[in-house]
Amino acid sequence: MTAISKLVVVGGNGFIGSAVCKSALAHGIQVTSVSSSGRPYQTPKGHTPAWVSKVEWVTGDALQPETFAAHLDGADAVVHSLGILLEDAGYKAAVRAGDALGLFRAVVGGRNPLDRTKETYERMNRDAALRVCEAFVASTSSKSSQRPFVFISAADVFRPWVPARYIETKRDAEKGIDALLASHPARFRGVYLRPGLVYHAHLRPLTTPPAVLFDASAALAARLPGTIRDYVSQQTPPSIASIANALATPPLHVDHVGVAAVRACLEPGISGAVGVREMRELIGWGDASVEASTVTIICGNNGVMARQSRSGQ
């Protein structure tokens, strides 16, 4: 493991970002959270956990590097957790409140074409990550080893309930970050975590039922012959393949995503796309059943999920 003294988490007061902050603090790392509000993290019921007081909470617009660039100077690593699953901003409030009907409306209704909201997939999932990465590359540091830029991407498991542009912009961000870091291989490395469903029984109660379903279906998928899995990946339309991928991909608790993100910062051999199987290995869950159950059956324009684990596979 490499020593990391300071970590910047973009979107650190969000669902996944807060889990990253908490995990980093457990490793004794100084943590700065950058968000549009700058507000310290609170639970959906308004509670403030004890660890929150140990984080530096600052205001910054991910799309405007000048508002946060100073906080990247001296940072040993960045985790970018900012992003949206739906362009209808109301879905986040519905998920936090456990409002199933509100979430259904957001999924089925989609974004009103007359709505001039700035929260589009292109801006929030792609452009914001690229602007932050550009600022990180331009920042100063005395660190001689590679500085990791960890992007919270996603597995292709949400279509057709979520528009294809969601996963497309995530993949565009990965490619853009790769291009930005390619000129500085000795100074930076990019890591793209690709979780499927991320759940928490209390913070996101609506995620529990599908998490139970996907956990069971992933265990069943692990017992299918490889020829069947290969046929599904090659012969089905992309949206159907995404459903099959969802049923074969174990869900991850948000705290485990946070642990995996921090471990990806600390492990110098981790780079490129990291799927659910590799994320589980990072948190110490590597075993034969996991390796079999996490099946890559992404097809279509998004391509096949690449991976590089600690063993170099």
N, C-alpha and C positions, 0 to 999 in steps of 0.2 A: 504494500500500500504506500501511496505517496502522502506526504503531510500537506494538509490544507488548513490554513489559518482563517481565511475569510471566504465566505460564500455569499453570492448575491442571488436571491430567488425572485424572479420576475413573476408577479401574481402570487406573492407569498401569503396573502390573506384569503386566498381562495381554498377550494376543497382539497385539491392535490397539493398546491403550493404550501399550505399550512402544515401538511404532513411532512413535506420535505424540510421545512424549517425545524420542526420538532425533532426529526431524526438527526439533522445536522448538529443541533444543540447537544444531543446525547453523545456525540463524538467530540465534544469540546470545541466545535467550530464556531467562530464569530459569524453571525448571520445578519444580513441586511435584506429586508423585503422591499421591493419596489412595486407600487401599484398606483392606479389612477387616483384613488381616494387617499392613500397613505394611512388609512385607518388600521389599527391593530386588529388581529383576528378575534372574532367572537363566534361562539356556537350559534346555531339557528335560534336558540332560546335566549340569546344575549349574554351567555356566560363567558368569562375570560379565564382560560386556563392559566396556571401559574407560569408555564414556560414562555408565555407571550411577553412578559416583562424583560426577557433576555434578548429579544430581537430588536434591531433598529428598524423602525417602520418609517419609510420615506415615500414622498409623492413623486411620481414620474409618469410620463406618457410614453409607452413603449414605441409609439410611432414617431416620437420627437426625441431623438437621442440626446439633444442638448439638455433635456430636463432631468436626465439621470446619469449621464456619462461620468460625472465626477465620482459617483459611487462605484464605478467599475475599476477605477485606478487602484491598484494594489489587491484586487480580488483574485483569488487563486482559481476560482471556478464560478460558473453561472449555470443555474437551472432555470429554464424558461418554461413555466407552467401555464402561461396565459393561452386561452383559446375558448371557442364556443362550439357546442354540439349542434345548436339550432340558431338560426338568425332571428327568431322570435325571442326577444330578450326576456319575455315573461316566463320562459321555461325554467330559468334558474330559481325564480321565486317559488314556482310551483313545486320544484324538486325539494327545495329547502323546507317548504311548509308541508310536504307530504300530500299535496293536492293532486290526486290522480286525474281528476277531471280537467284541471288547468293544464296539466302536462299533455293530456290527450288532445286538447284543443291546439296546443302549440305544435304538436307533431303532425296532426291532420290538417290544421288550417294553414300552416306555413306563414311566411312573412307577407304582409300586405304590400303589393307592388308600389303603393303610394306612400309607404312608410319610408322616410328618409333617414332611418337609423344608420349610424356609422358602423354598427356591429355586423359586418358582412364576413363571410368565410375568408375572402381574399385579404381583408384588412387584419382580422383578428387571428387567423390561423397561419397565414403566410407572411404578410408584410411586417407585422409586429415582430415576429421571430427574426426576420432578416435585419430589421433596423437594430434590434438589440445585439445581434451577432456582429454587425458592422461596428457598433460602438465598442464592443468587447475587444475586437481585433485592434481597434485604434487606441485602446487603453494602455496604460503603462503598468509595468510590474517588474519586480526584481527576481521573480521566479524563473529558474533556469530550465525546468522541465515543462512538459506540455500542460497547458491550462485547458481543462475540459469545458465544453459547452454542451450541456445536456438539454435536449429538447423533448418535452413530453408530447410525443406523437400519439398514434393510435393504431390498433389492428383494424383491419377491414371487417368489422362485425356488425355494423349498424344499418347497412342498406337492406331493404328499400325504405325503412322507416325514417331514415335520415338521408337527405339529398347526397348524391355522389360527390358533390362539390366539397363536402366536409372532408372526406378522405383524400380527395384530389389535392386540396390546398395543404393538407398535412404533408403529403408526399412532395409537393412543390417546395414546401419549406425545407424539408430534408435535403433536397437537391440543391437548393439555394445556399444552405449553410455549408454543404460540402464544397461548393464552388468558392465560397468566401474563405474557407479555411485551407483550401488546397495549396494556396501560395505560401502558407506558413506551417508546413507539416511538423517542424521541430518545436513550434511554439503553442500550437493548439490541436485539439482533437475533438471531433464531433461525435456525440452519442445520441441516438434516437430511440427512446423507450416507446414500445408499442403495446401498451396494455389493451385488453378487451374491455369488458364491463368492470368498472371500478365501483365498489360498494362500501357502505357503512350503515349498519343497522339503525343507529340512532341519529346520525347526522343526515343521512339520506335514506329514510325508511322505504321509499319507493323502489330502491335498488335491491332490496332483500329478496323479494319473490323471484325476479329474473336471475339473481345470483344463485339461488338454490337450483333453479331449472338448469342453468348453464353448467353448474358444477356436476350435476347428475348426468347431463348429456355428454359432457366432456369425458367422464369416466366410461360411458357407453361407447363413445367414438373411439376410445383407446383400444377397444376390443375388436374393432372392425378390421378386416384384412386391408393391407396397404393398397391392393389393387382397386378396391372400392373407393378409397379416399382419393386415389389418383384419378379415377374416372370422374368423380364429382368435380375435381379441380379443373379438368380439361374439357369436359363436355357440357357444363351448365353455364347459363348466362351469368354475368358478373354479380347481379343482385342475388341470384339464388346461391351462388358460391359464397357470397358474404353471409347469408343465413347459415349455410352449412359450416362455415368457419366459426360463426358465433356459437353454434352448438358443440363445436369441438374445442373451443378455447375456454379454459377455466377462468372464472372471474378472479379479481384480485382485490383484497381489502385495501383501502386507501392508505393505511399506515404502511403496508408492505410495498406499495408503489413509492412512498416516501423513502423507505429504507433502500430500495433498489436504486433510486436516483442518487442518493448519497454514496452508496457503494460504487456506483458507476463513476463518480467523481474521484473516489479514493483509489480505484484499481486502474493502474496505467495501461493495462492490456485491453481495456474495454473501449471499443470504438465502433461506429457504424450502427446499423439497426439492431435493436435488442428486443426480441419477441418475448412472449409470456413465459415460455420455457426457460429462456436465459435469465429473465427477471427472477423467476422462482429459484434458479440456481444461485443467483446473487444473494438471496436472503437465506440460503441454506436448505432449500427444499428439493434439490436435485435428486431424482430417483427415476427408476425405469418407467413407472406409471406416468409420471409427468412428461417424460420424453415422448412417450407414445401418444399421450392425450392431446398435446399441443400440436395440431396439424396445420401445416401451411397449405391452404387451398385458395389463396387469393389469385384471381385471374383477371384478364381484361387489361385495360389501359394502365392500371396501377402496377402491374407486374407482380412478380413473386417476391415475397418478403425475404430480404437478405438478412443474414445474421453473422455475428462474430462474437464468440464467447471467450472466456478466459483461456480456454484450451486452444483457441485459434480456429475452431470449427466454423 
